Amino acid sequence: MTYLNDILFKESKRPDLLLARSLLSAGASAYRAGLGIRNGLYRSGIRKATRLDVPVISIGNLTVGGTGKTPLVAYIASCLKQEGKKAVIISRGYKGRSRGTLTVSDEKTVLAGPGRAGDEPVLLARKLPGTPVLVNKDRAAAARTACDRFNPDIIILDDAYQHLAVARAADILVIDAANPFGNGHLLPRGTLREPRSAISRADLIIITKANQAGDLTGLQAVIKRYSGSTPVLLADYMPGPVTDLKGQAETEVSALAKRQAFLVSGIAQPGSFKKTAEELRIPICGEIAFSDHHPFTPFDLEDITRSVVEKKADYILTTEKDAVRFPVPEGYRFPLYSLGLDIRLKNGPEELLSILRGKLTGTR
């Protein structure tokens, strides 16, 4: 979408592009008006947010996709678990086909695949054994089910900064240092779900991929303009474990560093994946980037295989999120690996946990 909008707004002399630009601008204006009405209904109390018997943390972003939110959700859930807090993660299950509340994982087993649940909930379920993950577009209904079944200490709402239908103790806003506000315009003209002023609603702001951006002074100034004294933490986007998808076993990245890799991804920002591989000094001889959340098919694998042969690659490397959707047929001749992603807060988890304790207990 970003690429399309760049074309439409730079090549402004063509009549068809002028018309498209006008339509996108009109759509963005209508979208902004709708946001204002909805938010006003919640502020005025005409629309009531569901209040649960346990504290709720929301983690989300202002833009569509690619902020490093999923690794951050996993990181926060892990930190809370180390604090002795039992969390349940609730997601809308984007691109999943399930209806009603689906338990993606309970306290023991991953119970659903990406076709029904969506890729991100399945990835979270795999990364967080023992932490239940549920999906439902009606997140209040899913949260009530979670409370009845699992008796959690905390509910984590994944990708819910704009989901005002559930009251929360803390709103965590994730901002990508490398691409914080897209092209600066609301959907459908840009990739912003809300205007920058929505930053003011956050209780905690985490700037992700801080190590992949340059000077953050300008971004921090923009954030402060809307956030005031709201805490802002910096998080690095770090390479995680490498997994052999055919053997389902972790391996060392050093095993890949002397062989030619062919990159395959279906994420919002494939350039970030490539940059991470380059930082690990993995030789790259080719790549295919599909659209975000692309449902890989056997036909895709045929196209990928032809490219791998043509480029004389030694193996295929994909992201851990794509690995959830990647078909691995029996006896496939090329090695397949996924590269995980982890979050590392600049000052460690202590400040994060202190802020959350304060929000969850009403004191800081």
C-alpha positions as CSV (number, residue, x, y, z in Angstrom):
1,M,0.0,0.0,0.0
2,T,2.8,2.4,0.9
3,Y,4.5,1.8,-2.5
4,L,1.2,2.4,-4.4
5,N,0.5,5.6,-2.5
6,D,4.0,6.9,-3.2
7,I,3.4,6.4,-6.9
8,L,0.0,8.1,-6.8
9,F,1.2,11.2,-5.0
10,K,4.5,11.6,-6.9
11,E,3.2,11.0,-10.4
12,S,0.4,13.6,-10.0
13,K,0.1,14.8,-13.7
14,R,-1.6,11.7,-15.0
15,P,-5.4,12.0,-14.9
16,D,-6.0,8.5,-13.7
17,L,-3.5,9.0,-10.8
18,L,-5.0,12.4,-10.0
19,L,-8.4,10.7,-9.7
20,A,-7.0,7.9,-7.5
21,R,-5.3,10.4,-5.3
22,S,-8.5,12.3,-4.9
23,L,-10.4,9.2,-4.0
24,L,-7.8,8.1,-1.4
25,S,-7.8,11.6,0.1
26,A,-11.6,11.5,0.4
27,G,-11.5,8.1,1.9
28,A,-8.9,9.3,4.5
29,S,-11.1,12.2,5.4
30,A,-14.1,9.9,5.9
31,Y,-12.0,7.6,7.9
32,R,-10.8,10.4,10.2
33,A,-14.4,11.6,10.7
34,G,-15.5,8.0,11.6
35,L,-12.6,7.8,14.1
36,G,-13.7,11.1,15.7
37,I,-17.3,9.9,16.1
38,R,-16.3,6.6,17.6
39,N,-13.8,8.0,20.0
40,G,-16.3,10.7,21.1
41,L,-18.9,8.1,21.8
42,Y,-16.6,6.3,24.2
43,R,-15.3,9.5,25.8
44,S,-18.9,10.6,26.4
45,G,-19.9,7.3,27.9
46,I,-22.6,6.7,25.2
47,R,-20.7,3.6,24.3
48,K,-19.5,1.6,27.3
49,A,-16.2,-0.3,27.4
50,T,-16.4,-3.8,28.9
51,R,-14.7,-3.9,32.3
52,L,-13.3,-7.3,33.4
53,D,-12.5,-8.6,36.8
54,V,-8.8,-8.8,36.1
55,P,-6.4,-6.0,34.9
56,V,-6.0,-5.6,31.1
57,I,-2.9,-4.5,29.2
58,S,-3.3,-3.4,25.6
59,I,-0.4,-3.5,23.2
60,G,-0.8,-2.0,19.8
61,N,0.5,0.5,17.2
62,L,-0.6,3.5,15.1
63,T,0.3,2.0,11.7
64,V,-0.7,-1.1,9.8
65,G,1.9,-3.9,10.4
66,G,5.6,-4.2,10.8
67,T,6.4,-2.5,14.1
68,G,7.9,-5.5,15.9
69,K,4.8,-5.8,18.1
70,T,4.5,-9.6,18.2
71,P,8.0,-10.1,19.6
72,L,7.2,-7.4,22.1
73,V,4.0,-9.1,23.2
74,A,6.0,-12.3,23.8
75,Y,8.6,-10.4,25.7
76,I,6.1,-8.7,28.0
77,A,4.3,-11.9,28.6
78,S,7.6,-13.6,29.5
79,C,8.6,-10.8,31.9
80,L,5.2,-11.0,33.6
81,K,5.5,-14.8,33.9
82,Q,8.9,-14.3,35.6
83,E,7.2,-12.0,38.0
84,G,4.9,-14.8,38.9
85,K,1.9,-13.4,37.0
86,K,-0.3,-15.7,35.0
87,A,-1.2,-14.0,31.7
88,V,-3.6,-14.9,28.9
89,I,-3.2,-13.3,25.5
90,I,-6.2,-12.3,23.5
91,S,-6.0,-11.6,19.7
92,R,-8.5,-10.8,17.0
93,G,-6.9,-13.6,14.9
94,Y,-6.2,-11.6,11.8
95,K,-6.6,-13.6,8.6
96,G,-7.8,-16.6,10.6
97,R,-11.1,-18.4,9.6
98,S,-12.4,-19.2,13.1
99,R,-15.7,-17.9,14.3
100,G,-16.4,-17.2,18.0
101,T,-13.7,-17.8,20.6
102,L,-11.0,-20.2,19.6
103,T,-8.4,-21.5,22.0
104,V,-5.2,-21.4,20.1
105,S,-3.2,-22.8,23.0
106,D,-4.1,-23.8,26.6
107,E,-1.6,-24.3,29.4
108,K,-0.1,-27.4,27.7
109,T,-0.7,-27.6,24.0
110,V,-0.9,-25.6,20.8
111,L,-4.4,-26.5,19.6
112,A,-4.9,-24.6,16.3
113,G,-3.0,-23.7,13.2
114,P,-2.7,-20.4,11.2
115,G,-5.6,-21.2,8.9
116,R,-8.1,-21.0,11.7
117,A,-6.3,-18.7,14.2
118,G,-4.1,-16.5,12.1
119,D,-0.3,-16.6,12.0
120,E,0.6,-14.2,14.9
121,P,-1.5,-16.0,17.6
122,V,0.0,-19.3,16.6
123,L,3.5,-17.9,16.7
124,L,2.8,-16.5,20.2
125,A,1.4,-19.8,21.3
126,R,4.6,-21.6,20.1
127,K,6.9,-19.0,21.7
128,L,5.1,-19.0,25.0
129,P,4.4,-22.6,26.2
130,G,2.2,-22.5,29.2
131,T,0.6,-19.1,28.3
132,P,-2.9,-19.5,26.9
133,V,-3.7,-17.7,23.7
134,L,-7.3,-17.1,22.5
135,V,-8.7,-15.4,19.4
136,N,-12.0,-13.7,18.7
137,K,-13.0,-10.5,16.9
138,D,-15.1,-9.9,20.0
139,R,-12.2,-9.6,22.4
140,A,-14.4,-9.0,25.4
141,A,-16.1,-12.4,24.8
142,A,-12.7,-14.0,24.5
143,A,-11.5,-12.4,27.6
144,R,-14.5,-13.5,29.6
145,T,-13.8,-17.1,28.3
146,A,-10.2,-16.8,29.4
147,C,-11.2,-15.6,32.9
148,D,-13.6,-18.6,33.3
149,R,-11.2,-21.2,32.0
150,F,-7.8,-20.1,33.1
151,N,-8.2,-17.7,36.0
152,P,-5.5,-15.3,34.9
153,D,-3.9,-12.5,36.8
154,I,-3.6,-10.3,33.7
155,I,-5.2,-10.2,30.2
156,I,-3.0,-9.0,27.4
157,L,-4.8,-7.6,24.4
158,D,-2.7,-8.0,21.3
159,D,-3.0,-5.4,18.6
160,A,-5.7,-3.5,20.5
161,Y,-4.7,0.2,20.7
162,Q,-7.7,1.1,18.6
163,H,-10.0,-1.5,20.3
164,L,-11.7,0.7,22.8
165,A,-14.5,-1.8,23.6
166,V,-12.5,-3.3,26.5
167,A,-11.3,-1.1,29.3
168,R,-7.7,-1.5,30.2
169,A,-5.3,-0.6,33.0
170,A,-2.5,0.3,30.6
171,D,-2.2,1.1,27.0
172,I,1.2,0.3,25.5
173,L,1.9,2.0,22.2
174,V,4.6,0.5,19.9
175,I,6.3,2.8,17.4
176,D,8.8,1.5,14.8
177,A,11.9,3.7,14.8
178,A,12.6,2.9,11.2
179,N,9.1,3.8,9.9
180,P,7.2,5.5,12.7
181,F,4.2,7.0,10.8
182,G,4.3,5.6,7.3
183,N,3.8,8.3,4.8
184,G,2.1,10.4,7.4
185,H,-1.5,9.9,6.2
186,L,-4.5,8.0,7.5
187,L,-5.9,4.9,5.8
188,P,-6.6,4.5,2.9
189,R,-4.2,7.3,1.7
190,G,-1.5,6.1,4.1
191,T,-0.9,3.4,6.6
192,L,-1.9,5.3,9.8
193,R,-4.8,3.8,11.7
194,E,-5.0,6.9,13.8
195,P,-3.5,10.4,13.6
196,R,-0.3,11.2,15.6
197,S,-2.4,12.9,18.3
198,A,-3.6,9.4,19.4
199,I,-0.1,9.1,21.0
200,S,-1.6,11.1,23.9
201,R,-3.7,8.1,24.9
202,A,-0.7,5.9,25.7
203,D,0.4,5.0,29.2
204,L,3.7,3.7,27.9
205,I,5.5,4.1,24.6
206,I,8.1,1.6,23.3
207,I,10.2,2.5,20.3
208,T,11.2,-0.7,18.6
209,K,14.0,-1.4,16.2
210,A,16.0,1.4,17.8
211,N,19.2,-0.3,16.7
212,Q,18.1,-0.3,13.1
213,A,17.5,3.5,13.0
214,G,19.8,6.4,13.1
215,D,19.4,9.5,15.4
216,L,16.1,9.2,17.3
217,T,16.1,12.8,18.5
218,G,13.5,14.0,15.9
219,L,11.2,11.0,16.6
220,Q,11.4,11.5,20.3
221,A,10.6,15.2,19.9
222,V,7.4,14.3,17.9
223,I,6.4,11.7,20.5
224,K,6.9,14.1,23.4
225,R,4.8,16.8,21.7
226,Y,1.8,14.5,22.1
227,S,2.8,12.3,25.1
228,G,4.1,14.8,27.6
229,S,5.5,12.9,30.6
230,T,4.5,9.5,29.4
231,P,7.4,7.1,29.8
232,V,9.2,6.2,26.6
233,L,11.4,3.0,26.4
234,L,13.8,2.0,23.6
235,A,13.9,-1.6,22.4
236,D,16.4,-3.2,20.0
237,Y,15.2,-5.7,17.4
238,M,17.5,-8.7,17.9
239,P,18.0,-11.9,15.9
240,G,16.6,-14.9,17.8
241,P,17.0,-18.6,17.4
242,V,17.5,-20.3,14.0
243,T,15.2,-23.3,13.5
244,D,15.6,-26.1,11.0
245,L,12.0,-26.4,9.8
246,K,12.5,-29.9,8.4
247,G,13.8,-31.2,11.7
248,Q,12.0,-28.7,14.0
249,A,15.2,-28.2,15.9
250,E,17.2,-25.1,16.8
251,T,20.6,-24.7,15.3
252,E,23.4,-22.1,15.5
253,V,23.5,-19.2,13.1
254,S,27.1,-20.0,12.5
255,A,26.0,-23.0,10.6
256,L,24.4,-20.7,8.0
257,A,27.0,-18.0,7.7
258,K,29.2,-19.8,5.1
259,R,26.5,-20.9,2.8
260,Q,24.3,-19.0,0.3
261,A,20.9,-18.1,1.6
262,F,17.7,-17.4,-0.4
263,L,15.3,-15.2,1.6
264,V,11.6,-15.7,1.6
265,S,9.2,-13.5,3.5
266,G,5.6,-12.4,3.7
267,I,5.8,-9.6,6.3
268,A,5.0,-5.9,6.3
269,Q,8.7,-4.8,6.1
270,P,10.9,-7.4,4.3
271,G,13.8,-5.0,4.3
272,S,14.1,-5.3,8.0
273,F,14.4,-9.1,7.7
274,K,17.1,-8.7,5.1
275,K,19.0,-6.2,7.2
276,T,19.0,-8.5,10.1
277,A,20.3,-11.4,8.0
278,E,23.0,-9.1,6.6
279,E,24.0,-8.0,10.2
280,L,24.5,-11.7,11.0
281,R,26.8,-11.9,7.9
282,I,24.6,-14.4,6.2
283,P,25.5,-14.5,2.5
284,I,22.3,-13.7,0.5
285,C,22.1,-14.7,-3.2
286,G,18.4,-13.9,-3.8
287,E,15.0,-13.1,-2.2
288,I,11.3,-13.2,-2.8
289,A,9.1,-10.9,-0.7
290,F,5.3,-11.7,-0.7
291,S,2.6,-9.5,0.8
292,D,2.1,-9.3,4.6
293,H,0.4,-12.5,6.0
294,H,0.7,-14.2,2.6
295,P,-0.8,-17.7,2.8
296,F,1.9,-19.8,1.2
297,T,0.7,-22.6,-1.2
298,P,2.5,-25.5,-2.8
299,F,2.5,-23.4,-6.0
300,D,4.4,-20.7,-4.2
301,L,6.9,-23.4,-3.1
302,E,7.4,-24.4,-6.7
303,D,8.2,-20.8,-7.7
304,I,10.5,-20.5,-4.8
305,T,12.3,-23.7,-5.6
306,R,12.9,-22.6,-9.2
307,S,14.4,-19.3,-8.0
308,V,16.6,-21.2,-5.4
309,V,17.9,-23.4,-8.2
310,E,18.5,-20.4,-10.5
311,K,20.4,-18.5,-7.9
312,K,22.3,-21.6,-6.8
313,A,21.3,-21.1,-3.2
314,D,22.2,-23.6,-0.5
315,Y,19.1,-23.2,1.6
316,I,16.0,-21.1,2.2
317,L,15.7,-18.7,5.1
318,T,12.4,-17.3,6.2
319,T,11.1,-15.4,9.3
320,E,9.6,-17.2,12.3
321,K,6.3,-15.6,11.5
322,D,6.3,-16.9,8.0
323,A,7.5,-20.3,9.2
324,V,4.1,-20.8,10.8
325,R,2.5,-20.6,7.3
326,F,5.3,-22.2,5.3
327,P,4.5,-25.6,3.7
328,V,7.3,-28.1,4.3
329,P,6.5,-31.2,2.2
330,E,7.9,-34.6,3.0
331,G,11.3,-35.1,1.4
332,Y,11.8,-31.5,0.2
333,R,15.3,-31.4,-1.1
334,F,16.4,-27.9,0.0
335,P,17.2,-27.1,3.7
336,L,14.6,-24.7,5.2
337,Y,15.4,-22.5,8.2
338,S,13.6,-19.7,10.1
339,L,15.2,-16.8,11.8
340,G,13.6,-15.7,15.1
341,L,13.3,-12.2,16.4
342,D,13.7,-11.1,20.0
343,I,13.3,-7.8,21.8
344,R,15.9,-6.3,24.1
345,L,15.0,-3.2,26.1
346,K,17.9,-0.8,26.3
347,N,17.8,-0.6,30.1
348,G,16.5,-4.2,30.7
349,P,13.0,-5.2,31.9
350,E,13.1,-3.5,35.3
351,E,11.7,-0.1,34.2
352,L,9.0,-1.8,32.1
353,L,7.9,-4.0,35.0
354,S,7.9,-1.0,37.4
355,I,5.6,1.0,35.1
356,L,3.3,-2.0,34.7
357,R,3.2,-2.6,38.5
358,G,2.2,0.9,39.0
359,K,-0.6,0.7,36.4
360,L,-1.9,-2.6,37.6
361,T,-2.0,-1.6,41.3
362,G,-2.8,2.0,41.0
363,T,0.6,3.1,42.4
364,R,4.0,3.8,40.9
